[in-house]
Structure formats: structure tokens, C-alpha cells
Amino acid sequence: MPRSPAQAKGLLLAAIACNDPVIFMEPKILYRAAVEQVPSEAYELPLSQAEIVKQGRDVTVISYGHPLYTCSSAIAAAEKDFDISIELIDLRSLYPWDRETVLASVRKTGRAVVVHESMLNAGIGAEVAATIQEGAFLTLEAPVQRVAGWDTHVGLVYERFNIPDVTRIYDAIKKSIEF
């Protein structure tokens, strides 16, 4: 799931070129909220390869799509307040997803915060957290934190109260480093 118009173009072109079936999802909020220059030439971004958006050493934050902007704001505040360095990973694709990049980062930092807009139960974050527990358990210094939408269905007008915000992500980072 792309976080920006340039990423949407690269992932969509890669999906079209892929011989396997691909379901391409793009957040509607990108239509109005994200502004950037998109190259006019064709290019592809690799499917199922995560991107390390920001290098860090103390905590790994894993997300995808539009929540990455919220994560960036929470990370900036947490780094300032706690004098830490936080790594931010964009999954970019949800299935298959890049387990190796995530596990390498969590093994390096010892802490993980998974952020997504879906419900806490049975969301992509549950799979990411389970994979981290299985593949990096002995290097974890704190339990994996998950920040997700509340486990309830809400109308579109109330969606902004349901999805993760800067405060909830900041609190998860704080809980992880204080464990």
C-alpha cells in the first residue's frame, strides 16, 4: 500500500508487470493530502520489499501507507523527548511482506512498534508481531507494541477517531523504551 503518489505509481506499474495476481490498494486520502513531484517516465518499485525510511538504533517502528506520516510525527517527538534514535520501516506490500528487513531491524534495536489502520485483532499488525516474536524473540528487550484501529466498525465521519494518532504511537514508543 503506497504512502505517496510517486510510490503509488512505482508499485502500480510493478503490479501490472507482475505475472502473479496482484490486488492493488491505495488510500483515498493520498488523492488530497499528498503532494509531490512524480517522474513522468515509467519506473517500478519492487513488490514485497520493505523500505527503511529512517535509520535508527533504539526502536523499530513498522507501518505502511498513510500512517507513516503519523508515525514520522510521533517519532520526531519521541526522539526529542527521550534522546533516542528510531528506525522507521515502510512495508510497502502486505502479502508477501518483507520479513527479513523487519527482523533484521528488530534484532538490531531490540524493540518493535507495529502501526496500522486496521483493527487490532486479525489485522496485518498481528501477523507482523507474531513473526517478530517467532524470529527475534531472544533479541527483544520489550514486548512488541501494536497500535491499530479500535476493534469496532465506525462510520466514515468518525474514522479519524478510530485510526492511530500521534499520541497513541508516541505512547507505544514510550512504553517500549521504558519497559
C-alpha positions in Angstrom: 0.0 0.0 0.0 1.7 3.2 -1.1 2.4 6.2 1.2 2.8 8.8 -1.6 1.9 9.5 -5.3 5.4 8.5 -6.5 5.3 5.3 -4.6 1.7 4.6 -5.9 3.0 4.9 -9.5 6.0 2.7 -9.0 4.1 0.0 -7.1 1.2 0.1 -9.6 3.5 -0.3 -12.6 5.3 -3.2 -10.9 1.9 -4.8 -10.1 0.9 -4.5 -13.8 4.2 -6.0 -14.9 4.0 -8.9 -12.4 2.9 -12.3 -13.8 1.2 -13.2 -10.5 -2.2 -11.9 -9.4 -1.9 -8.6 -7.5 -4.5 -6.7 -5.6 -3.5 -3.0 -5.5 -4.9 -0.8 -2.8 -4.3 2.9 -2.4 -5.5 5.1 0.4 -8.1 7.7 -0.8 -6.5 10.3 1.5 -3.5 10.4 -0.8 -5.7 12.0 -3.5 -6.0 15.2 -1.5 -3.2 15.1 1.2 0.0 14.0 -0.5 1.7 16.4 -2.9 5.0 15.6 -4.6 6.6 15.5 -8.0 6.1 12.2 -9.8 8.5 11.4 -12.5 6.9 11.2 -15.9 8.9 8.2 -17.1 7.9 4.6 -16.2 9.6 3.0 -13.2 8.8 0.2 -10.9 9.3 -0.3 -7.2 10.0 -3.9 -6.1 6.9 -5.7 -4.7 7.3 -7.4 -1.4 10.4 -5.3 -0.5 10.2 -3.0 2.5 11.9 0.3 2.6 13.9 1.7 5.6 12.6 5.2 5.6 14.7 6.3 8.5 17.6 4.6 10.2 17.7 4.2 13.9 19.2 2.2 16.8 16.8 2.1 19.8 13.3 1.2 18.5 11.9 -0.1 15.2 8.5 1.3 14.0 6.8 -0.7 11.3 3.9 0.6 9.2 2.7 1.1 5.7 0.6 3.6 3.7 -0.7 6.8 5.1 0.0 6.0 8.8 3.7 6.5 8.0 3.1 10.3 8.2 1.6 10.0 11.6 4.5 7.7 12.7 7.0 10.3 11.5 5.5 13.0 13.7 5.4 10.7 16.7 9.0 9.6 16.1 10.2 13.2 15.9 8.6 14.0 19.2 9.8 10.8 20.9 13.4 11.3 19.7 13.4 14.8 21.1 11.8 13.9 24.4 13.7 10.7 25.1 17.0 11.3 23.3 16.7 8.1 21.3 17.0 7.0 17.6 14.1 5.3 16.0 14.1 3.3 12.8 11.0 3.6 10.5 10.2 0.8 8.1 7.6 1.1 5.3 6.3 -2.4 4.4 5.0 -1.2 1.0 3.3 -4.5 0.3 1.2 -6.6 2.7 1.4 -10.1 1.2 4.0 -11.2 0.7 5.8 -8.8 3.0 9.5 -8.4 3.7 10.1 -10.4 6.8 13.9 -10.3 6.5 14.1 -6.5 6.6 11.8 -6.2 9.6 13.5 -9.0 11.6 17.0 -7.6 10.9 15.9 -4.2 12.2 14.2 -5.5 15.3 17.2 -7.7 16.1 19.3 -4.5 15.8 17.1 -2.3 18.0 15.6 -4.9 20.4 12.2 -3.1 20.3 9.3 -3.0 17.8 6.1 -0.9 17.4 3.7 -2.0 14.7 1.3 0.6 13.4 -1.7 0.1 11.1 -5.2 1.4 10.5 -7.0 -1.9 10.6 -8.5 -3.5 13.7 -6.1 -4.8 16.3 -7.4 -8.3 16.1 -6.7 -10.2 12.9 -5.0 -7.2 11.2 -1.7 -7.2 9.4 -0.1 -6.0 12.6 -0.9 -9.2 14.3 1.0 -11.2 11.7 4.0 -8.8 11.8 4.0 -9.0 15.6 3.8 -12.8 15.6 6.6 -13.1 13.1 8.8 -10.8 15.2 8.0 -12.9 18.3 9.0 -16.1 16.4 12.0 -14.7 14.6 13.6 -12.2 17.0 12.3 -13.3 20.5 15.7 -13.7 22.0 16.8 -10.2 21.0 13.7 -8.4 22.2 14.2 -6.1 25.1 10.4 -5.3 25.4 7.2 -6.8 24.2 6.1 -5.9 20.7 3.7 -2.9 20.8 0.8 -2.7 18.4 -1.1 0.5 17.6 -4.1 0.0 15.5 -7.7 1.0 14.9 -10.2 0.2 17.6 -12.0 -3.1 17.3 -15.2 -1.6 16.2 -16.8 -0.5 12.9 -17.5 3.2 12.6 -19.0 5.4 10.0 -16.7 7.4 7.7 -17.4 10.6 9.6 -15.9 9.1 12.8 -12.9 7.4 11.1 -10.4 10.0 12.3 -11.2 9.0 15.9 -10.7 5.3 15.1 -7.3 5.2 13.4 -4.0 5.6 15.2 -2.9 9.1 16.0 0.4 10.7 17.0 -0.4 10.4 20.8 -1.1 6.7 20.6 2.0 6.0 18.6 4.2 8.2 20.9 2.8 6.3 24.0 3.6 2.9 22.4 7.2 4.1 21.8 7.4 5.4 25.3 6.1 2.1 26.8 8.6 0.1 24.7 11.6 2.1 25.8 10.6 2.3 29.5 9.9 -1.5 29.7 
